[in-house]
Amino acid sequence: MSVLELRAVSKTYLDGADEVHALSDVDLSVEAGRMVAVMGPSGSGKSTLLTIAGALESATAGEVLVAGHSLAAMSRDDRARLRRRAIGYVFQDFNLLPGLTAAENVAMPLELDGMRAGKARAVALRTLADVDLADRASRFPDQLSGGERQRVAIARSIVGDRKLLLADEPTGALDSTNGEAVMRLILAACKRGLAAVVVTHDAQLASWADRVVFIRDGRVVDRTAPRPGPDSLLAGKPTR
Ligand SMILES: Nc1ncnc2c1ncn2[C@@H]1O[C@H](COP(=O)(O)OP(=O)(O)OP(=O)(O)O)[C@@H](O)[C@H]1O
């Protein structure tokens, strides 16, 4: 089943009297367990695609379905719950809360969703262990390296029962070693059943995805299906 489905989605922004067609007639479907990379020049609509897929903004035309539910047909509260519960976001600049420890940052979405603090902390610690940061749980973001911060952000985006991971240049601020580590974690999350959409400028990292979608001027211009699959990469042997 598709976790994310965009059907003929368009997004038009008004810039004074001008219309900016940030997305035009985009179709995209991402199944559970799959990673799709999105590439394209600056201003082509990549971030817009993620904000619409993540229900942070609404489409001007077309339909967006997450886990089979049409976003437009949902109440505002249901959309907010879906954002909190089912969708994880990762950004280039980590976006961790500086006054909270790594464990508290990861527990935050669970607590916002009503989970008791003790249980949320236990789940957060397990998820930090999944990203190999069990021993950093009590540190504050400014006591972590850039790569570690992004791994905390990944943990926060996959904690709980998430179905969709949306990442906007998640490796943009990292060196290649840390960037690869982050991509590996996203792939591992996909192996456990998440669907992921990852915007990247890096063709090498994009080649780790099940599919690469190229957009230009808000339109999907090409789709490729690189492989071999993630197994060799998870084993630490990138094949290209
Ligand atoms: N809130 C907004 N109001 C008006 N225009 C916008 C708004 N947000 C984005 N745009 C325009 O929509 C187009 C697509 O922007 P978007 O941020 O999606 O591009 P992008 O591919 O992510 O670019 P980059 O790689 O530089 O981050 C651009 O022309 C941008 O200027």
The ligand as a Gaussian input file, in Angstrom:
#p B3LYP/6-31G(d) Opt

LIG

0 1
 N        5.765000      31.038000       0.717000
 C        6.101000      31.289000      -0.542000
 N        5.625000      32.370000      -1.200000
 C        5.947000      32.615000      -2.478000
 N        6.749000      31.825000      -3.228000
 C        7.266000      30.737000      -2.620000
 C        6.977000      30.414000      -1.262000
 N        7.646000      29.267000      -0.950000
 C        8.315000      28.899000      -2.067000
 N        8.087000      29.775000      -3.079000
 C        8.618000      29.694000      -4.451000
 O        8.258000      28.420000      -4.967000
 C        9.311000      27.901000      -5.776000
 C        9.743000      26.540000      -5.229000
 O       10.389000      26.731000      -3.946000
 P       10.990000      25.532000      -3.099000
 O       11.454000      26.097000      -1.805000
 O       10.026000      24.427000      -3.078000
 O       12.257000      25.116000      -3.989000
 P       13.442000      24.102000      -3.693000
 O       13.537000      23.217000      -4.887000
 O       13.246000      23.466000      -2.380000
 O       14.712000      25.059000      -3.654000
 P       16.115000      24.964000      -2.843000
 O       16.848000      23.800000      -3.420000
 O       16.771000      26.271000      -3.175000
 O       15.775000      24.826000      -1.389000
 C       10.410000      28.951000      -5.765000
 O       10.262000      29.750000      -6.918000
 C       10.118000      29.745000      -4.508000
 O       10.599000      31.066000      -4.648000

